């Protein structure tokens, strides 16, 4: 059973485990004066991979098994943009044999509710083989992501 909130509910800060602050840049805003949707996905990628680097202590790109993004999505709740920083909250919904499902909340300002929430799925593949077949999650990565599982979350 997953602890993922109902799709209709808006996530809050209490739904996330690990935090990081990301600065916004002038170029991140689009012609409409809010953060470009591609930048949301860059922030999701940064939140996940920065956590993996810091929690594992290794360059995850050099491992024999690497996580490739198999799926992403974003639910937008309100506009955010330059110049205020964005806080990213990270939680893991599921750790499988070869994949990890993350949720990333984006917060700007003091509000308790997320401005956006991303879903990000890593599937681990063999980085030593050009065919890149699916492989089990490396132990060093498993050790970095399991503490992000919510109590009662599915494995």
Secondary structure, 3 states (H helix, E strand, C coil): CCCCCCCCCCCEHHHCCEEEEECCCHHHECCCCCECHHHHHHHHHHHHHHHHHHHHCCCHHHCCEEEEEEEEEEEECCCCCCCCCEEEEEEEEEECCCEEEEEEEEECCCCCECCEEEEEEEEEEECCCCCCCECCCCHHHHHHHHHHEEEEEEC
